[in-house]
Amino acid sequence: MGCKRLGYLGRDVEVVSINKEQYLVASCDSCGGIGMKELDAFKISWFITGKLTTRVALLEVLSTGAVPQMLTVAISNEPHPTGNELLKGVNDELESVGLKTLSMAISTEKNITTKQTGLGISAIGVVEKNKLRIGTAQLGDFVYCLGIPKVGPELNNPDDPEIVQVKAIQVLLGISGIHDIIPVGSRGIRIEADQLAATVNGHLRIDPTCTLDLDKSGGPSTCLIFALSSLSAAVLDQVFSSFPNLPLTKIGRLY
């Protein structure tokens, strides 16, 4: 399928055919200057940095319908204490979503003294070709946002009830009538939603009641958008009941 500047169909993943039945799906996320080192721009525990960066990579892979098979963790800092603390966050996130035994390749910086935190995480998964969730939206679908976009100092609690957890993807994947699911990162809701519309040769009509800042960075994927079949009013009730305390906002409709 070749390498694309914006990933597969504009998504933050790359998808490659590995045999007649399966695709390999890869995502990555980088985090720099966020931690407890001298020159970090935003001071926060390395545990949270590791946990949230891992969450982004997992969300991207899982949202395509793929099952994670491996994680790579590139730490641009010394093994102790920075590396160990980052890895505590990585492992905590994996354990929270039932992926405690996921294979990991880990590298740390052992030659140079660093003054800023640097972390890169890649997730690799496999999905059956008939289960790939990219490009499944349809004209007429409603687009909803689950969670609130937050970034930087707004994120001091990885269990913030207003932000999306990996388990949310796992629940949405099991609800019939939900099509594309897209984690929102630094590009913001509007660009992700417009890209979703473009994959089905359509456009997005913004709902006039939407009060979310559609151009704000979603940081480490603190929210996600999904396309919901226009024929599935009951499905929306199922989504509401699945996430009674997580903000759910109608963004618009594909046309």
C-alpha positions in Angstrom: 0.0 0.0 0.0 3.0 2.2 0.2 4.0 4.9 2.7 1.7 7.9 2.9 2.5 11.3 4.5 -0.7 11.3 6.6 -0.9 7.6 7.1 -3.6 5.3 5.8 -6.6 7.3 4.4 -5.4 10.3 6.4 -5.4 8.4 9.7 -2.6 8.3 12.2 -1.8 4.7 11.4 -0.2 2.8 8.6 -1.9 -0.3 7.2 -0.1 -3.0 5.2 -1.4 -6.2 3.7 0.5 -9.2 5.1 -1.5 -12.0 3.6 -4.9 -12.7 1.9 -6.8 -12.4 5.1 -5.0 -9.9 7.3 -3.6 -6.4 7.6 -0.7 -5.2 9.8 -1.6 -1.9 11.5 1.1 0.3 13.1 0.8 3.6 15.1 3.2 5.7 17.0 3.2 8.6 19.4 6.0 10.9 20.6 6.3 13.0 23.7 9.0 15.6 24.4 9.6 18.1 27.1 6.9 16.6 29.4 8.2 15.1 32.6 10.4 15.9 35.6 13.7 16.8 34.0 15.4 20.2 34.3 14.4 21.6 31.0 11.0 20.0 30.6 8.4 22.6 29.6 5.6 20.9 31.5 6.4 19.3 34.8 4.5 16.1 35.5 5.4 12.7 36.7 7.1 10.3 34.3 4.5 7.7 35.3 1.7 9.9 33.7 3.9 10.7 30.7 4.5 6.9 30.1 0.8 6.0 30.7 -0.7 8.6 28.4 1.7 8.2 25.6 1.0 4.4 25.6 -2.7 5.2 25.6 -2.4 7.2 22.4 -0.6 4.4 20.5 -3.0 1.8 21.7 -6.1 3.9 20.9 -4.9 4.4 17.4 -4.4 0.7 16.7 -7.5 -0.6 18.6 -9.8 2.0 16.8 -9.1 0.2 13.5 -10.3 -3.1 14.8 -6.8 -4.5 15.1 -5.5 -6.6 18.1 -2.2 -5.3 19.5 0.7 -7.7 19.1 3.7 -5.7 20.1 4.8 -2.4 21.6 8.1 -0.6 21.1 9.3 1.9 23.8 12.1 4.3 22.8 13.2 6.3 25.8 15.7 9.2 25.0 16.8 9.3 28.6 18.9 7.3 31.1 17.5 4.0 32.4 17.4 5.2 36.0 15.3 6.9 37.2 13.6 8.3 34.1 13.4 5.1 32.1 12.1 3.1 35.0 9.4 5.6 35.9 8.2 5.9 32.3 8.0 2.2 32.0 5.9 2.0 35.2 3.3 4.2 33.4 3.6 2.1 30.2 3.0 -1.1 32.1 0.2 0.3 34.2 -1.7 1.3 31.0 -1.2 -2.1 29.5 -2.4 -3.8 32.6 -5.5 -1.6 32.8 -6.8 -2.8 29.4 -5.9 -6.5 29.8 -2.6 -6.3 27.8 -0.2 -6.9 30.7 1.7 -9.7 28.7 2.0 -7.7 25.5 5.5 -8.1 24.0 7.7 -5.0 24.2 11.0 -3.9 22.7 12.7 -1.2 24.9 15.6 1.1 24.3 17.1 3.8 26.6 19.8 6.4 26.2 22.9 5.1 28.0 25.7 7.3 26.5 24.5 11.0 26.8 23.2 12.9 29.7 19.9 14.5 28.9 18.0 17.4 30.4 14.6 16.9 28.8 12.3 13.9 28.7 11.9 12.2 25.4 9.6 9.2 24.7 8.4 7.4 21.6 6.0 4.5 21.6 4.9 2.4 18.7 2.0 -0.2 18.7 1.7 -2.9 16.1 -1.5 -4.9 15.6 -3.2 -7.4 13.3 -6.7 -7.2 11.9 -8.8 -9.4 9.6 -9.3 -7.6 6.4 -13.1 -7.8 6.6 -13.0 -6.3 10.1 -10.9 -3.2 9.3 -12.9 -0.2 10.7 -11.3 2.5 8.5 -13.5 3.9 5.8 -16.7 2.2 7.1 -18.7 5.5 7.6 -21.6 6.2 5.3 -23.2 9.4 4.1 -26.0 10.3 6.5 -24.1 9.1 9.5 -24.1 11.3 12.6 -20.7 12.2 14.1 -20.3 12.2 17.8 -17.4 13.1 20.2 -16.8 11.1 23.3 -14.8 12.9 25.9 -13.4 16.5 26.1 -10.2 17.7 24.3 -7.6 18.5 26.9 -3.9 19.3 26.6 -0.8 20.3 28.7 -1.6 21.6 32.2 -5.1 20.3 32.0 -3.8 16.8 32.2 -2.6 15.9 35.7 -4.9 12.9 36.2 -4.8 10.0 33.7 -8.1 8.8 35.3 -9.9 12.2 34.6 -13.6 11.2 34.1 -13.9 13.7 31.2 -11.2 12.0 29.0 -11.4 8.8 27.0 -9.8 5.6 28.3 -8.8 2.7 26.1 -11.7 0.6 27.4 -14.0 3.1 25.6 -12.7 1.9 22.2 -13.2 -1.7 23.3 -16.8 -1.0 24.2 -17.6 1.0 21.0 -16.1 -1.7 18.8 -18.8 -4.1 20.1 -21.7 -1.8 19.4 -23.5 -2.5 16.1 -24.2 0.6 14.1 -21.0 2.4 15.0 -18.7 2.8 12.0 -15.3 4.7 12.0 -13.8 5.5 15.3 -11.0 8.1 15.4 -9.0 9.2 18.4 -8.5 13.0 18.4 -4.9 14.3 18.8 -3.1 17.5 18.2 -5.0 18.2 14.9 -8.3 18.7 16.8 -11.8 17.5 16.3 -12.7 19.5 13.2 -9.8 18.2 11.1 -10.3 14.6 12.1 -14.1 14.9 11.3 -13.4 16.6 8.0 -10.9 13.8 7.2 -13.6 11.2 8.1 -16.0 12.8 5.7 -13.4 12.9 3.0 -12.9 9.1 3.2 -16.5 8.6 2.1 -16.3 11.4 -0.5 -18.6 13.6 1.7 -18.6 16.7 3.9 -19.4 17.4 7.5 -22.3 19.6 8.5 -21.6 21.0 12.0 -24.5 20.7 14.4 -25.5 24.3 15.6 -25.9 23.0 19.2 -22.2 21.8 19.4 -20.4 23.8 22.0 -17.0 22.0 21.9 -13.9 23.9 20.7 -13.5 21.9 17.5 -10.0 23.4 16.8 -8.5 22.7 20.2 -5.8 20.0 20.4 -7.0 16.8 21.9 -3.5 16.3 23.5 -2.9 12.6 24.1 -6.2 11.5 22.5 -8.3 12.7 25.4 -11.4 12.4 23.2 -12.5 10.5 20.1 -15.1 10.9 17.4 -17.2 8.1 15.8 -19.7 7.8 13.0 -23.1 6.5 14.0 -25.6 5.0 11.5 -28.6 7.4 11.0 -30.8 4.4 11.3 -29.6 3.5 14.8 -31.4 5.7 17.3 -31.3 2.8 19.7 -27.6 2.5 19.3 -27.2 6.1 20.7 -29.1 5.0 23.8 -26.7 2.1 24.1 -23.7 4.5 23.9 -25.1 6.8 26.5 -25.8 3.9 28.9 -22.3 2.5 28.3 -20.7 5.9 29.2 -23.1 7.5 31.7 -20.4 9.9 33.1 -18.3 10.6 30.0 -19.3 13.7 28.0 -20.9 12.8 24.6 -21.5 15.6 22.1 -23.1 15.6 18.7 -20.6 17.2 16.2 -22.6 17.0 13.0 -23.6 14.8 10.1 -22.0 13.5 7.0 -23.6 14.5 3.7 
